[in-house]
Amino acid sequence: MTRRLAFLPIALLAVLALVLAACGATPAAPALTDPKEIVTKGVTSLPGVKTFEITGTFTGNIKAAQLGNFDLSTIKMAAAVDIANKTLKFNLDAPTLLGTKVDAVVVGDTAYYKLSGMLAQFAGTTPDKYTKVPVSTASGDPAAAATDINKLVAQLQAGLAMLPSPLTKAADEKCGEADCYHVTTVVTAAQAKALDASSTLDGDVTFDLWTRKSDYRPAKFSLSVVSPSLGTFGMAVDIKYDVAVSVTAPPADQVAP
C-alpha cells in the first residue's frame, strides 16, 4: 500500500502540469457552422498577415475557337508577397498556352515584368528582358485600401447577398496538416444569366473555399467549370502564411532600356 501511495505525488504533479499547460495554451477559435460566417471570418482574419505565398495548379482542357484545345494541366502559377516591405513576385508558366510565361516583380513603387511566348509578341515587349513601369498610386494607397476591413466586409456581405445559389458548408477536411472548414456553391448558366444579362456562360461553375479552423485564414480556394462550349477545367490555389519571402529588383542588364 505504501508503495502504491508513493506514486500519488508524481501522478498529481503530472495532472497539474497538464492543467497548467492547457491554461497557458492559446485558446482555440470558436467553432463555426454558418457558411457565410466562415467566409466573412476568412476576410477579417487577414489583418496582421506579414507575408504569404500562393501556389496554383490547373486541370482539364479548355476549348478555344479556331485555336483548338489547350491542356491546362501543365500550367503552374506561384506568387509570394511581403506586405510590410511592399514587395512581391509572380510567375506563370503555361507551355501549352502558346508558350506563355510571365515573370513579374514589384519592389516599392516600381514593377518589372517579363513576357515570353505568343503573349510577348502581342504586347510588343523586348524578348528575355524585363519592362520597368511605375506602380500607380493615383487612387490612393492600395495597401491601405486592401486592409480596410470594414469596407471589405461590407462589400463581401453585399456580394454574398447577390449569390444566386446559397453557400453550403461541406464536411470539414484536412488542408495539409491543418483542420479546415469547407464552403462550396454552384452557379448554373441560368443563374449567371439572371444575375448578368450579358453572361455567355453555358455551363456550371463550382466555387470552393477552405479556411483553417485555428485562425479562420483561407488555406485554399478553387473553381471548376463544366461547359459544353468551353470544356471541363479547373483551378486550385493553396495559400501559406508567414513564410520567408525574398524579393529584389532584377539586375540592370536584364531590364529593357
Backbone bond lengths (Angstrom), bond angles and torsions (degrees), N, CA, C in turn:
res aa  C-N    CA-C-N  psi(-1)  N-CA   C-N-CA  omega(-1)  CA-C   N-CA-C  phi
1 M - - - 1.466 - - 1.534 109.99 -
2 T 1.347 116.00 -42.77 1.463 119.71 -179.98 1.516 111.04 -61.42
3 R 1.350 116.23 -39.95 1.465 119.59 179.87 1.532 110.57 -65.57
4 R 1.350 115.39 -39.47 1.468 118.59 179.62 1.533 110.75 -65.01
5 L 1.349 116.24 -43.31 1.451 119.65 -179.06 1.527 111.95 -67.14
6 A 1.322 116.75 -24.35 1.457 120.46 -179.19 1.528 111.53 -63.24
7 F 1.334 115.75 -25.28 1.462 119.18 -179.56 1.531 112.27 -80.27
8 L 1.349 118.76 -13.59 1.457 120.98 -175.88 1.532 113.10 -61.28
9 P 1.355 119.00 -47.64 1.470 117.88 179.20 1.531 112.63 -57.53
10 I 1.347 116.15 -38.96 1.466 119.87 179.68 1.524 110.39 -65.19
11 A 1.348 115.41 -43.20 1.461 119.45 -179.96 1.527 111.22 -64.37
12 L 1.367 115.48 -41.68 1.456 118.83 179.21 1.527 111.71 -64.15
13 L 1.324 116.78 -38.67 1.456 120.16 177.97 1.523 111.08 -64.43
14 A 1.338 116.22 -38.99 1.457 120.15 179.32 1.525 110.85 -64.19
15 V 1.343 116.21 -44.26 1.466 120.56 178.71 1.521 110.38 -63.33
16 L 1.355 116.32 -43.84 1.453 120.83 179.85 1.531 110.69 -60.74
17 A 1.323 116.88 -40.63 1.466 121.06 179.13 1.520 110.99 -62.39
18 L 1.334 117.33 -41.04 1.466 121.26 178.65 1.526 110.96 -64.66
19 V 1.349 115.66 -41.80 1.471 119.54 179.76 1.522 110.85 -63.67
20 L 1.341 116.32 -45.08 1.459 119.77 -179.51 1.525 110.83 -64.39
21 A 1.319 116.83 -38.60 1.461 120.24 178.61 1.510 110.66 -63.82
22 A 1.339 116.06 -40.82 1.464 120.16 179.32 1.526 110.90 -65.77
23 C 1.324 117.01 -38.80 1.463 120.40 -179.86 1.519 111.56 -68.67
24 G 1.322 116.78 -33.02 1.455 119.81 -177.96 1.505 113.67 -86.00
25 A 1.330 118.77 -9.98 1.449 121.61 -177.97 1.519 110.69 -74.84
26 T 1.359 115.43 156.36 1.456 120.27 176.82 1.523 109.10 -65.91
27 P 1.344 118.43 127.19 1.453 119.90 -177.89 1.516 111.60 -63.24
28 A 1.327 116.72 143.41 1.456 121.37 -179.42 1.518 109.51 -70.41
29 A 1.323 115.83 146.17 1.458 119.94 178.01 1.524 108.73 -67.89
30 P 1.344 117.58 141.83 1.471 119.93 179.84 1.530 111.42 -57.06
31 A 1.320 115.92 142.26 1.465 120.69 -179.83 1.521 110.30 -69.25
32 L 1.321 116.37 144.28 1.459 122.35 -179.14 1.525 110.49 -116.47
33 T 1.337 116.08 146.62 1.464 120.72 177.73 1.528 112.34 -128.04
34 D 1.350 117.41 -22.49 1.461 121.35 -179.03 1.529 109.05 -83.34
35 P 1.336 118.90 120.08 1.470 120.14 -177.19 1.519 113.59 -61.51
36 K 1.346 117.96 -34.01 1.461 119.80 177.46 1.522 110.95 -66.65
37 E 1.323 116.65 -38.32 1.460 120.03 178.23 1.520 110.36 -66.93
38 I 1.327 116.98 -36.35 1.460 120.71 178.66 1.524 110.10 -61.41
39 V 1.332 116.64 -44.47 1.463 120.87 179.57 1.524 110.34 -66.09
40 T 1.333 117.48 -43.98 1.462 121.47 179.79 1.517 111.36 -62.49
41 K 1.330 116.48 -43.27 1.469 120.54 178.10 1.527 110.39 -62.35
42 G 1.325 116.18 -32.70 1.460 119.61 177.68 1.514 111.73 -60.34
43 V 1.338 116.77 -36.97 1.464 121.16 178.40 1.529 111.08 -74.77
44 T 1.320 117.20 -46.87 1.463 120.39 -176.34 1.530 112.81 -70.69
45 S 1.327 117.26 -10.56 1.471 120.35 179.01 1.525 112.27 -82.92
46 L 1.322 117.97 -10.67 1.461 120.44 -170.00 1.536 115.57 -78.77
47 P 1.337 121.00 -29.08 1.468 118.66 175.57 1.528 110.61 -57.30
48 G 1.312 115.54 138.77 1.456 119.38 -177.39 1.511 113.06 99.45
49 V 1.350 116.64 -15.35 1.464 119.38 176.13 1.524 108.53 -67.74
50 K 1.314 117.12 127.49 1.459 121.59 -178.32 1.525 111.34 -95.93
51 T 1.317 115.69 -43.76 1.466 120.56 178.96 1.521 108.93 -141.90
52 F 1.314 115.53 155.62 1.466 119.67 172.50 1.522 109.36 -158.11
53 E 1.304 115.46 160.77 1.453 120.97 175.53 1.517 109.26 -135.97
54 I 1.323 115.75 149.76 1.462 120.75 177.74 1.514 109.39 -125.16
55 T 1.327 114.82 149.11 1.454 122.17 176.32 1.518 107.86 -131.07
56 G 1.308 116.88 124.39 1.458 120.41 -177.84 1.511 112.54 -113.67
57 T 1.317 116.05 138.99 1.459 122.11 175.42 1.526 108.69 -127.53
58 F 1.326 116.24 155.09 1.456 121.94 -175.97 1.524 110.05 -129.71
59 T 1.327 115.65 153.52 1.462 120.98 -179.68 1.521 109.67 -138.31
60 G 1.336 115.74 158.16 1.455 121.63 172.78 1.510 114.58 85.35
61 N 1.313 115.16 -170.10 1.460 123.13 -178.86 1.526 109.20 -128.55
62 I 1.317 115.53 141.55 1.457 120.45 177.15 1.527 109.12 -115.07
63 K 1.311 115.52 135.61 1.460 121.32 -179.91 1.524 109.38 -89.98
64 A 1.323 115.36 130.06 1.464 120.27 177.90 1.524 108.93 -121.93
65 A 1.328 116.47 126.38 1.455 121.21 -177.79 1.526 110.49 -55.98
66 Q 1.327 115.89 129.17 1.465 124.89 175.65 1.523 113.72 69.05
67 L 1.333 117.24 -3.59 1.462 119.64 -179.82 1.523 112.56 -115.80
68 G 1.337 116.90 -6.75 1.460 120.11 179.35 1.518 112.50 86.73
69 N 1.328 115.72 -162.35 1.459 122.23 -178.37 1.522 111.02 -97.32
70 F 1.334 114.99 145.16 1.459 120.71 177.48 1.521 109.03 -117.86
71 D 1.335 115.53 125.62 1.466 121.16 176.33 1.525 108.26 -79.66
72 L 1.327 116.15 117.78 1.456 120.01 -176.96 1.532 113.54 -89.03
73 S 1.322 117.38 -8.49 1.469 120.11 -173.11 1.524 113.36 -67.37
74 T 1.340 117.44 -18.02 1.464 119.97 179.68 1.522 112.67 -89.20
75 I 1.333 117.56 -6.19 1.464 120.99 -176.47 1.530 110.40 -78.85
76 K 1.316 115.30 134.56 1.462 121.26 177.78 1.537 109.23 -127.03
77 M 1.313 115.69 142.24 1.462 120.52 178.98 1.527 109.13 -135.67
78 A 1.319 116.28 140.41 1.468 120.44 178.82 1.518 109.25 -149.67
79 A 1.324 116.00 147.39 1.461 121.28 177.33 1.518 109.12 -151.82
80 A 1.325 116.05 152.47 1.464 121.90 176.23 1.520 107.48 -141.23
81 V 1.336 115.97 138.41 1.463 121.15 -174.82 1.527 110.05 -131.88
82 D 1.321 115.09 132.60 1.461 122.31 172.25 1.523 105.54 -112.93
83 I 1.330 116.48 102.00 1.462 121.24 -172.33 1.524 111.68 -66.97
84 A 1.311 116.85 -45.30 1.466 120.17 -176.05 1.521 111.95 -62.10
85 N 1.331 116.78 -40.24 1.464 120.63 -177.54 1.526 113.15 -91.94
86 K 1.343 117.07 2.85 1.464 122.57 178.38 1.518 111.92 53.30
87 T 1.324 115.30 50.20 1.461 120.45 176.81 1.521 109.26 -129.65
88 L 1.337 115.05 150.83 1.459 119.97 174.70 1.515 109.27 -157.41
89 K 1.311 114.65 158.79 1.458 120.88 173.38 1.522 108.54 -137.51
90 F 1.330 115.49 146.54 1.462 121.41 -175.51 1.516 108.81 -140.95
91 N 1.328 116.02 140.20 1.459 121.22 178.45 1.514 109.99 -140.21
92 L 1.317 115.88 131.27 1.460 122.69 173.80 1.515 107.81 -128.30
93 D 1.324 116.26 122.58 1.466 122.10 -179.50 1.520 107.78 -120.75
94 A 1.340 116.42 109.61 1.464 121.62 -175.31 1.526 109.89 -129.21
95 P 1.329 117.19 75.83 1.470 119.95 -175.59 1.528 114.23 -62.13
96 T 1.327 117.64 -31.16 1.462 119.86 -179.31 1.520 112.97 -86.89
97 L 1.328 117.05 -1.89 1.456 121.81 178.69 1.533 108.09 -106.70
98 L 1.343 113.59 68.08 1.467 121.61 -179.78 1.527 112.48 58.60
99 G 1.338 115.92 31.65 1.462 120.56 178.33 1.512 114.21 65.29
100 T 1.328 116.67 27.33 1.463 120.97 -175.01 1.525 111.71 -71.48
101 K 1.327 115.50 137.02 1.460 121.42 173.14 1.522 108.16 -146.26
102 V 1.324 116.10 134.09 1.460 121.45 -178.86 1.530 108.41 -127.66
103 D 1.317 116.19 127.97 1.463 122.05 172.45 1.522 107.05 -124.06
104 A 1.319 116.79 127.94 1.462 120.35 -178.64 1.519 109.92 -137.86
105 V 1.327 115.22 145.83 1.460 122.95 178.96 1.522 107.86 -138.28
106 V 1.313 116.55 136.05 1.462 121.21 173.26 1.520 108.21 -123.09
107 V 1.314 115.41 125.89 1.462 121.86 177.11 1.524 107.09 -128.65
108 G 1.328 116.10 108.07 1.456 120.01 -178.07 1.523 111.73 63.06
109 D 1.327 115.81 -121.53 1.459 121.12 -177.16 1.526 112.99 -98.33
110 T 1.332 116.81 16.60 1.461 120.54 -177.84 1.525 110.65 -127.43
111 A 1.326 115.52 136.74 1.458 121.23 177.77 1.525 109.70 -118.14
112 Y 1.328 115.10 147.35 1.455 121.92 177.01 1.531 106.97 -129.72
113 Y 1.330 116.69 133.95 1.463 118.42 177.07 1.526 109.93 -139.74
114 K 1.328 114.39 146.83 1.463 121.88 179.82 1.518 108.54 -131.75
115 L 1.315 116.78 129.34 1.457 122.56 -178.22 1.519 110.38 -115.34
116 S 1.318 115.95 145.85 1.456 122.15 176.54 1.519 109.05 -133.02
117 G 1.342 115.17 159.14 1.458 119.38 178.57 1.519 112.46 83.25
118 M 1.333 114.44 -160.59 1.459 120.07 -177.42 1.526 112.20 -60.19
119 L 1.334 116.50 -32.25 1.462 120.26 -179.11 1.525 111.36 -61.22
120 A 1.332 117.01 -36.06 1.462 120.73 179.14 1.520 110.76 -65.51
121 Q 1.344 116.85 -36.46 1.460 120.28 178.73 1.523 110.94 -67.68
122 F 1.323 115.77 -40.94 1.465 119.07 178.47 1.530 111.05 -63.92
123 A 1.330 116.56 -40.70 1.462 120.80 -175.96 1.522 112.58 -80.47
124 G 1.341 116.93 -20.14 1.457 120.57 179.71 1.511 113.56 73.02
125 T 1.335 117.90 28.58 1.464 120.69 179.80 1.522 110.50 -86.90
126 T 1.322 116.46 163.35 1.465 121.93 179.17 1.525 109.74 -73.34
127 P 1.356 118.00 125.36 1.465 120.23 -179.39 1.530 111.86 -58.12
128 D 1.337 115.32 138.03 1.466 122.52 175.01 1.532 114.00 60.43
129 K 1.343 117.65 20.03 1.449 121.53 176.80 1.523 109.55 -128.60
130 Y 1.326 115.67 147.73 1.458 120.69 175.13 1.531 109.89 -80.25
131 T 1.303 115.79 143.22 1.450 122.25 171.24 1.523 107.97 -101.08
132 K 1.336 115.97 130.55 1.465 121.18 -175.88 1.522 109.32 -100.62
133 V 1.323 116.60 129.43 1.468 120.89 179.21 1.525 109.32 -139.75
134 P 1.328 117.74 147.60 1.475 119.90 175.73 1.519 110.13 -75.35
135 V 1.322 116.27 148.18 1.457 121.73 175.89 1.513 107.87 -86.73
136 S 1.319 116.93 121.60 1.457 121.38 -176.45 1.523 111.18 -68.57
137 T 1.301 116.36 134.60 1.466 121.99 174.71 1.525 110.18 -122.56
138 A 1.345 115.27 23.14 1.460 120.03 -176.95 1.523 112.40 -62.34
139 S 1.324 115.75 -30.09 1.465 119.54 -178.12 1.522 112.33 -92.40
140 G 1.343 116.89 13.76 1.453 119.76 -179.45 1.514 111.08 101.47
141 D 1.296 116.53 -170.32 1.460 122.58 -179.11 1.522 109.09 -77.35
142 P 1.361 119.07 109.15 1.458 119.95 -178.59 1.517 113.13 -63.85
143 A 1.336 117.04 -31.23 1.462 119.28 179.10 1.521 110.60 -66.64
144 A 1.345 115.84 -41.00 1.462 119.53 178.93 1.525 110.34 -64.98
145 A 1.335 115.80 -40.16 1.469 119.36 179.08 1.518 111.32 -64.23
146 A 1.332 115.94 -38.25 1.462 120.07 -177.53 1.518 112.59 -72.22
147 T 1.331 116.39 -19.13 1.467 119.05 -178.68 1.530 112.11 -108.02
148 D 1.324 117.32 12.12 1.463 121.46 174.69 1.529 107.23 -79.11
149 I 1.337 115.49 86.50 1.452 120.19 -170.62 1.524 112.62 -63.61
150 N 1.324 117.96 -40.00 1.460 119.45 179.74 1.524 110.94 -58.39
151 K 1.325 115.59 -42.47 1.461 119.88 179.97 1.526 110.63 -68.73
152 L 1.343 115.99 -42.69 1.465 119.81 -179.44 1.526 111.33 -62.76
153 V 1.323 116.79 -43.42 1.459 120.71 -179.47 1.526 110.52 -64.00
154 A 1.336 116.64 -41.87 1.465 120.15 178.50 1.526 110.92 -61.69
155 Q 1.341 116.25 -43.02 1.456 120.10 178.43 1.529 110.85 -65.61
156 L 1.336 115.53 -39.92 1.456 119.72 -179.93 1.522 111.09 -64.09
157 Q 1.306 116.71 -46.06 1.460 120.56 -179.40 1.523 111.25 -63.24
158 A 1.330 116.56 -37.75 1.465 119.79 176.62 1.523 110.12 -64.82
159 G 1.336 116.35 -40.17 1.453 120.08 178.57 1.521 112.26 -67.03
160 L 1.324 116.93 -40.50 1.462 120.54 179.04 1.524 110.92 -64.05
161 A 1.334 115.89 -35.73 1.467 119.54 179.49 1.518 111.81 -67.11
162 M 1.338 117.10 -23.59 1.463 121.17 -178.96 1.527 113.09 -89.32
163 L 1.322 116.75 -7.90 1.461 119.06 -178.14 1.529 110.48 -59.00
164 P 1.331 117.91 128.79 1.461 119.61 179.12 1.521 112.94 -71.93
165 S 1.336 116.91 -23.46 1.468 121.60 176.80 1.521 108.55 -116.52
166 P 1.323 117.78 139.07 1.468 119.26 179.57 1.519 111.60 -69.34
167 L 1.326 115.53 150.01 1.457 119.85 172.51 1.514 109.31 -70.01
168 T 1.330 115.82 144.26 1.457 121.56 179.56 1.521 109.25 -124.68
169 K 1.319 116.69 134.55 1.458 120.13 174.35 1.515 108.38 -86.28
170 A 1.321 115.99 113.97 1.451 121.50 176.80 1.528 109.15 -84.78
171 A 1.316 116.17 -179.21 1.464 120.51 179.87 1.533 109.74 -64.62
172 D 1.339 116.28 143.25 1.458 120.93 176.45 1.522 109.62 -61.57
173 E 1.335 116.12 147.94 1.464 120.57 -176.65 1.518 110.52 -138.70
174 K 1.318 115.14 171.39 1.456 122.40 173.35 1.522 109.05 -91.79
175 C 1.336 116.25 134.66 1.459 122.54 171.44 1.521 105.95 -113.25
176 G 1.308 116.57 90.55 1.453 118.51 -170.78 1.513 108.71 67.86
177 E 1.349 116.48 -117.96 1.459 120.51 179.11 1.529 111.85 -97.07
178 A 1.326 117.26 -5.48 1.461 120.68 -175.96 1.526 111.31 -93.71
179 D 1.342 115.81 146.68 1.462 121.38 172.21 1.520 107.99 -83.73
180 C 1.328 117.15 133.30 1.462 120.98 -173.10 1.521 112.80 -131.36
181 Y 1.334 114.60 149.85 1.458 121.44 165.76 1.529 107.76 -81.70
182 H 1.334 115.69 153.22 1.465 120.52 178.94 1.523 108.38 -131.09
183 V 1.334 115.33 120.82 1.465 121.86 178.75 1.523 108.33 -118.14
184 T 1.323 117.01 138.21 1.462 120.41 -176.96 1.518 111.37 -141.54
185 T 1.320 116.51 156.25 1.467 122.15 173.64 1.524 108.56 -156.30
186 V 1.326 115.67 155.36 1.461 122.32 179.75 1.524 108.56 -124.73
187 V 1.319 116.23 131.86 1.466 122.04 175.14 1.518 108.14 -112.20
188 T 1.329 117.20 119.48 1.462 121.85 179.58 1.524 110.52 -85.24
189 A 1.320 116.02 167.92 1.461 120.89 178.79 1.520 111.05 -60.34
190 A 1.334 116.37 -42.44 1.462 120.51 -179.35 1.526 111.21 -64.14
191 Q 1.335 116.40 -40.65 1.463 120.20 179.15 1.519 111.35 -66.31
192 A 1.350 116.76 -39.92 1.456 120.90 178.53 1.527 110.41 -64.21
193 K 1.320 116.95 -38.03 1.461 121.38 179.14 1.529 111.02 -67.39
194 A 1.320 116.02 -39.36 1.463 119.81 178.62 1.522 111.17 -67.10
195 L 1.332 116.08 -32.44 1.460 121.11 -179.86 1.524 111.04 -77.21
196 D 1.346 115.82 -38.07 1.468 121.36 -179.12 1.522 107.81 -141.67
197 A 1.321 116.57 110.72 1.471 121.22 -175.52 1.523 112.53 -61.51
198 S 1.338 117.64 -22.08 1.471 120.22 -179.04 1.523 112.76 -86.49
199 S 1.330 117.90 -1.79 1.461 121.21 -177.92 1.528 111.03 -62.70
200 T 1.331 115.86 135.24 1.470 121.48 177.54 1.526 111.15 -109.35
201 L 1.300 117.66 10.32 1.457 121.49 179.41 1.530 110.33 -62.65
202 D 1.322 116.60 129.43 1.462 120.28 179.43 1.533 112.08 -119.80
203 G 1.316 116.24 24.07 1.464 121.00 179.07 1.516 111.02 -148.97
204 D 1.315 115.52 -163.91 1.462 121.38 -178.72 1.524 110.83 -105.58
205 V 1.329 115.39 143.75 1.468 121.64 175.35 1.527 107.78 -120.02
206 T 1.313 116.63 125.94 1.462 122.30 178.86 1.522 109.30 -107.65
207 F 1.326 116.06 127.26 1.464 122.05 177.79 1.529 109.00 -110.72
208 D 1.332 116.70 136.02 1.459 121.84 178.26 1.520 109.81 -132.97
209 L 1.325 116.02 141.82 1.462 122.50 177.25 1.515 109.16 -135.57
210 W 1.332 115.34 133.86 1.463 121.45 174.97 1.525 108.09 -117.79
211 T 1.329 117.82 129.07 1.462 121.79 177.08 1.523 109.50 -123.38
212 R 1.326 115.69 147.01 1.457 120.66 -177.06 1.519 110.57 -72.73
213 K 1.309 117.12 134.08 1.465 120.98 178.92 1.523 111.96 -66.37
214 S 1.310 117.08 -30.74 1.468 120.83 -173.48 1.520 112.73 -68.38
215 D 1.335 117.58 -36.85 1.469 120.32 -176.34 1.526 112.78 -141.66
216 Y 1.326 117.47 5.78 1.472 124.42 176.60 1.521 114.14 71.42
217 R 1.317 119.32 -0.59 1.458 119.91 -178.09 1.537 111.41 -66.43
218 P 1.338 117.70 139.52 1.471 119.93 177.61 1.523 110.79 -60.89
219 A 1.318 116.24 131.21 1.453 121.09 179.09 1.528 111.94 -106.25
220 K 1.333 115.96 -25.19 1.463 119.52 -176.55 1.518 109.20 -165.38
221 F 1.317 116.96 146.21 1.456 120.62 168.97 1.521 108.86 -142.77
222 S 1.315 116.16 155.72 1.454 119.98 -178.52 1.516 110.08 -150.44
223 L 1.319 114.91 160.63 1.455 121.08 170.02 1.517 108.26 -141.11
224 S 1.309 115.44 147.09 1.458 120.89 177.63 1.513 108.80 -136.76
225 V 1.330 115.94 143.90 1.460 122.67 -175.83 1.521 109.17 -123.99
226 V 1.316 115.38 133.72 1.464 121.62 172.18 1.517 106.32 -123.04
227 S 1.334 116.55 105.66 1.462 121.81 -173.18 1.525 110.51 -135.99
228 P 1.339 118.70 130.65 1.468 120.98 177.19 1.526 112.85 -59.05
229 S 1.324 117.50 -34.58 1.464 120.16 -176.57 1.520 113.11 -90.54
230 L 1.330 117.79 -33.26 1.466 121.19 -176.10 1.519 113.71 -97.05
231 G 1.320 117.76 -24.55 1.452 121.28 -178.04 1.518 112.06 105.94
232 T 1.325 114.68 -170.21 1.469 121.29 178.63 1.520 108.13 -114.70
233 F 1.322 116.66 119.20 1.457 120.40 -176.29 1.521 109.80 -156.39
234 G 1.318 116.17 167.59 1.458 119.40 -178.44 1.512 112.21 -161.15
235 M 1.320 114.60 171.11 1.459 122.39 179.49 1.523 108.51 -143.17
236 A 1.327 116.70 140.59 1.467 122.07 175.83 1.521 108.83 -131.49
237 V 1.326 116.42 138.68 1.463 121.86 -178.73 1.525 109.23 -126.83
238 D 1.331 116.20 123.54 1.462 122.65 176.35 1.524 109.21 -100.38
239 I 1.341 116.49 142.97 1.455 121.62 -175.80 1.530 110.08 -125.39
240 K 1.329 116.62 133.68 1.454 122.63 174.47 1.523 108.60 -124.52
241 Y 1.344 116.45 144.45 1.450 121.81 -174.96 1.526 112.29 -115.29
242 D 1.335 114.29 156.49 1.462 122.12 174.84 1.528 111.87 53.79
243 V 1.325 114.80 47.56 1.455 121.83 177.48 1.522 109.19 -102.06
244 A 1.319 116.31 163.26 1.466 120.35 177.38 1.529 109.09 -74.10
245 V 1.331 115.99 124.86 1.465 121.40 -179.72 1.522 108.93 -125.13
246 S 1.324 115.89 125.06 1.460 121.10 177.95 1.532 108.32 -123.67
247 V 1.330 115.70 115.89 1.461 120.88 -178.14 1.524 108.67 -131.61
248 T 1.325 116.37 127.62 1.455 121.53 177.27 1.529 108.81 -133.37
249 A 1.323 116.28 155.62 1.453 121.02 176.70 1.528 109.38 -66.80
250 P 1.324 118.19 146.81 1.469 119.78 178.11 1.519 111.26 -65.96
251 P 1.331 118.37 152.91 1.472 121.22 178.10 1.518 111.30 -56.71
252 A 1.316 116.26 151.63 1.458 121.15 -176.82 1.522 113.11 -57.79
253 D 1.349 117.58 -34.44 1.468 119.52 -178.11 1.520 112.54 -74.25
254 Q 1.357 117.27 -6.35 1.460 120.33 176.61 1.526 112.37 -102.42
255 V 1.338 116.04 5.11 1.458 121.49 -179.87 1.518 109.33 -107.61
256 A 1.332 116.89 130.85 1.455 120.73 -179.87 1.520 110.66 -66.35
257 P 1.338 116.82 145.36 1.468 120.48 179.71 1.522 110.53 -59.49
